[in-house]
Amino acid sequence: EPGVHVGGNLKKGDGETSLKKMDLHITLMETRDLFLLLMGYLFLCAFVSIYIQTPGLFGDDGILPIQPVKYPKSMMESESWKEIFNLFLENPNLLLLCKHFFGLSSWWGLELVTISGVFLSFAVCVCPRVFRSGESFLLLTLL
């Protein structure tokens, strides 16, 4: 009969507009979740790929062996977070932070960054409600 909602006995004017809005909201949420899931798989494939290729590209016998990163003297001497953050903004390089905070060489810093990317992107794919947020994808983009 015309005017009857498929899922129940609501007639036209009995909140059909709010049901359409709710259906649209669910559709938008599902679309967003699917997009973020696919982005998580994309990041996972990218990080696994670079992790596998790292020894052949940047290893001791690789195409372009990784050189020790030239650390700004001011970064190695500075102790305040504000100075380190400003130096990082001038030269955004996570390997600098790995050396400063963890004392890692360039090679181990590169390993840490790629493994962190693999684990974070895997978490985005497996734990949708926890890790599918703007912060997770911002961190993945920084890695």
C-alpha positions as CSV (number, residue, x, y, z in Angstrom):
1,E,0.0,0.0,0.0
2,P,1.4,3.5,-0.8
3,G,2.9,5.4,2.1
4,V,3.7,2.3,4.2
5,H,7.4,2.0,5.2
6,V,8.9,-1.3,4.1
7,G,10.3,-2.2,7.6
8,G,7.1,-1.6,9.5
9,N,3.7,0.0,9.6
10,L,4.7,3.7,9.6
11,K,2.5,5.8,7.3
12,K,3.6,8.9,5.5
13,G,4.1,11.7,8.0
14,D,4.8,9.4,11.0
15,G,8.5,10.2,11.2
16,E,9.5,9.0,7.7
17,T,11.8,12.0,7.3
18,S,13.7,11.1,10.5
19,L,14.1,7.5,9.3
20,K,15.5,8.8,6.0
21,K,18.0,11.0,7.9
22,M,19.0,8.0,10.1
23,D,19.4,5.8,7.1
24,L,21.6,8.4,5.4
25,H,23.6,8.8,8.6
26,I,24.2,5.1,8.8
27,T,25.2,5.0,5.2
28,L,27.7,7.8,5.7
29,M,29.2,6.1,8.7
30,E,29.5,2.8,6.8
31,T,31.1,4.6,3.9
32,R,33.5,6.4,6.2
33,D,34.4,3.2,7.9
34,L,35.0,1.4,4.6
35,F,37.2,4.2,3.4
36,L,39.3,4.2,6.5
37,L,39.6,0.5,6.5
38,L,40.8,0.6,2.9
39,M,43.3,3.4,3.8
40,G,44.5,1.2,6.6
41,Y,45.1,-1.7,4.2
42,L,46.9,0.7,1.8
43,F,49.2,1.9,4.6
44,L,49.8,-1.7,5.7
45,C,50.8,-2.8,2.2
46,A,53.1,0.3,1.8
47,F,54.9,-0.2,5.2
48,V,55.3,-3.9,4.7
49,S,56.7,-3.3,1.2
50,I,59.2,-0.7,2.3
51,Y,60.2,-2.9,5.3
52,I,61.0,-5.7,2.9
53,Q,62.8,-3.5,0.5
54,T,64.8,-1.5,3.1
55,P,67.9,-3.9,3.2
56,G,68.2,-3.9,-0.6
57,L,67.8,-0.2,-0.9
58,F,69.5,1.2,2.2
59,G,71.5,-1.7,3.6
60,D,75.3,-1.8,3.6
61,D,75.2,-3.6,0.2
62,G,72.1,-1.8,-1.0
63,I,71.6,0.5,-3.9
64,L,72.0,3.7,-1.8
65,P,73.4,2.8,1.6
66,I,72.0,4.9,4.4
67,Q,74.4,7.5,5.6
68,P,74.5,8.7,9.2
69,V,72.1,11.5,9.5
70,K,73.7,14.9,10.0
71,Y,72.2,16.1,13.2
72,P,72.1,19.9,13.8
73,K,74.4,20.7,16.6
74,S,71.7,22.8,18.2
75,M,69.4,19.7,18.3
76,M,71.9,17.5,20.1
77,E,72.6,20.2,22.6
78,S,69.1,21.3,23.3
79,E,67.1,19.8,26.1
80,S,63.8,21.7,26.0
81,W,60.9,20.2,24.0
82,K,60.1,23.6,22.5
83,E,63.6,23.9,20.9
84,I,63.5,20.3,19.6
85,F,60.0,20.8,18.2
86,N,61.1,24.0,16.4
87,L,64.1,22.2,15.0
88,F,61.9,19.3,13.9
89,L,59.6,21.8,12.1
90,E,62.6,23.2,10.2
91,N,63.8,19.8,9.1
92,P,60.9,17.2,9.5
93,N,62.8,14.0,9.8
94,L,61.8,11.2,12.2
95,L,65.3,9.8,12.1
96,L,66.5,12.9,13.9
97,L,64.0,12.3,16.7
98,C,65.1,8.6,16.9
99,K,68.7,9.6,17.4
100,H,67.8,12.3,19.9
101,F,65.3,10.4,22.1
102,F,66.3,6.8,21.7
103,G,70.0,7.1,20.7
104,L,69.5,4.9,17.6
105,S,71.6,5.0,14.5
106,S,70.1,5.9,11.2
107,W,69.6,2.3,10.2
108,W,67.9,1.3,13.4
109,G,65.8,4.5,13.3
110,L,64.6,3.5,9.9
111,E,63.7,0.0,11.1
112,L,61.8,1.5,14.1
113,V,59.8,3.9,11.9
114,T,58.8,1.2,9.4
115,I,57.9,-1.4,12.0
116,S,55.9,1.2,13.9
117,G,54.0,1.9,10.6
118,V,53.3,-1.8,10.1
119,F,52.0,-2.2,13.6
120,L,49.9,0.9,13.6
121,S,48.3,0.2,10.2
122,F,47.6,-3.4,11.2
123,A,45.9,-2.0,14.3
124,V,43.8,0.3,12.1
125,C,42.6,-2.7,10.1
126,V,41.9,-5.0,13.0
127,C,40.5,-2.7,15.7
128,P,38.1,-0.4,13.8
129,R,36.5,1.5,16.7
130,V,39.8,2.2,18.5
131,F,42.2,3.2,15.8
132,R,40.1,4.6,12.9
133,S,40.4,8.2,13.9
134,G,42.0,11.3,12.6
135,E,44.9,11.0,15.0
136,S,45.8,7.5,13.8
137,F,45.9,8.5,10.2
138,L,47.8,11.7,11.0
139,L,50.4,9.5,12.7
140,L,50.5,7.1,9.8
141,T,51.0,10.0,7.4
142,L,53.9,11.4,9.5
143,L,55.6,8.0,9.5
